[in-house]
């Protein structure tokens, strides 16, 4: 265990843990239990982080949700991006939001509810129940992207060119075990549900055929 990360203060995730395989396996063992609304619930889990960011900034947040032809979904926000720090050797360490439990919600009987009425559990549910997930992060100190497969990192942090903006994009394709609700009405239902976050403006684009 790196002494630097072990000493960092934990707020939402344990900095000293990079991948919690047992936690991810638990989620994958019960897709209906952790994502009872299927795709709709997973999208809300992602948007909730953008809503947190918007609320912390006083209600000026924007978020774009795109449903792609291949069945994947991308959620992009204009927040500050995921926290990244440097360890004792100067190597970047990303807050492990995708591959470990969110300490505020998992195993917490008082976890807040998402707008669909289901308990919020965090991004690890989305990554664990996705065939693949690509996390692109833009912060003032740099930008990078990382790919996950079934919740486990498949790449390291790959630097990308900055474009003068900050924010996070989560692009994921739900796995076969995720309960499938009818595509009809998914966007309109989500548009109704996200009004529970009045400090976040959410735009939807549906590029699916049919």
N, C-alpha and C positions, 0 to 999 in steps of 0.2 A: 504493500500500500504506500503510495506517495505521501510523504509527511506533510507536504504543502496542502494537497487536497484534503487530507484527513483533518486538517486544522481549520479549513474554511467553514464558515457558518452556514448551516443548512436552513433554508427557509421553505422552499417548495420541494426540493429533491436533495438526495444525499450525494454530495460532490465526490465522495470517496468511492462510490459504486458506479461503474461504467455500464454494466449489463447485468440485469437480474433475470437470469434464465428461468428460475422457478416462478417468478412473478409473471413473466410472459407466458409460460406454459399454462399457468392457472387461468389466465384470460382466454387462451386459445381452447381450453377444455370446455368452456361454457359461453360460446358466442351469443346465444340468445339471452343469457343472464347479464352479460356486461354491455351488450348493445341491443337492448330489447326492441328498439325502433329501427334496427338495421342501419342502412346507409344514412337515413335521416339523423339518427342519434350520433353516429360518428362525425357527421358534419358539424353538429352542434357542439360536440366535444372540442373540435378545433376552433370554432368561432368563439367559444367561451374565453379562450386566451386572448384573442383580439379585444374582446369586450372588457376583460380585466385591464388591459393596457389603455383602452380608451377612457375608462372610468378614472384611472390613475392620472390621466392627463386632463381631466375635466370635461370629457365628452366630445372630443374632436376626432375620433377615430373613424377610419374607413376600411372596409373589407370587401373583397371581390371573390365570389364563389363561382367556379366554372365546372359544369358537368361535361366531360369529354366523351367522344364517340366510343372510345375503348372501354368505357365503364369506370374510368378513373375520375377523381374529383380533385380540383386544386382550390386552395383557400389562401388568398394573399392579403396581408394587412400592411398598414403603414406605421407600425409601432417601432420600438427601438431595436427589435431583434433579440434573439436569445442570448443570454449572458455567456460570454466566453472569457476565460482567464488564462494566465500563463503559469505553468508549474515552475518548480525550482530550476529546471533546465531550460526554461524559456519556450516550452512547447505549449501550443494552445490546448485548452481543456474546455469542452463545451458542457454546460449544465445538462445532465443526462435525462432530459424531459421525455425522450422517446422510449428508452429501454429500462427505466426504473419507475417505481410507483411515485405518484404525486403525494407527498406526505400530508397534504391538507385534506385529501379526499378518500384515499384508499384506507380501508380498515377503520374508518372514522364514522361512528354512528350518526354524527351530526353533519355529514357532508351536504353541501348545498345541492339543490335540485336544478337541473337544466330546464329550459322552457318546455320540454316535452313531459315534465313531471318525473323524470327518472333521475336517480342520483348521479352527480358528476363524479367521474373517476379519473379523468385526465388523458393526456396524449398517449400514454403507454397502451391504452385500450385500442386506440386507432392504429398504432403501429403494429401491435401484436396480431390484430385481426385483418391486417392488410397483406396481400401478396407481396407488394412492395410499397415503399414510401420514400419520397425524396424531400429532404428538408433543406431549403435554401434560406440562408440567413444573411442579412445585411445590417451591419452595425457601423457606428462612426469609426471604429478601429479596424475594419476590414470586412470582407464578404467571403462566404464559403458555401459549399453544398455537400450533403452527405446522403447516401442511400442506405435504406434498411430493407431487410427481407424478413417478413414475419416477426418484426420487432427487433431483430438483431442487426447491428451495423454491418453492412457489406463492403463499405469503403471507409477510409479515414475522412478527415475534413479536407476537402479539395478546395483550395483558394480559387475565387473567381474575381473578375474585374469589378471594381466598384462603379456605381453609376450615379453617385451623389445622393441616393435615397437610403432610407433605413426601413426595415420591416422583415417579415417572415413569410415565406411561401411553403405550404405543406401540400404536396401532390401525392395522392395515394390511390391505390386500387384495392378495394375490399376483397378479401379472400372468399372462397366458395362457402365457408361456414357461416358467413354473415347473413342473418335473416333478410330475405329479399321482399321488400314491399313493392307494390305496383309503382312503376315509374310515373303513372298518371297522378298528377297533383303533388308530387314531391316538392317541386320548386315553390308552388303557391303555399303549401303547408309550411315550408321553412320560412318563407317570407312573412307569414303570419306570426310564427313563433319568435323570430328574432326581434320583433317589436318589443319584447320583454327587456331588451337592452337599448334603451332610448339614447344612450350616449355613443352608440356605434351605428354607422350607416353601412348597410350591407346591400351590395348589388349582386344579382344573379344572372348567369348566362348559361343557357342550355344548348349544347352543341350535339346532343344525342340525336340520332336519326329516328324517325318514326313518331 
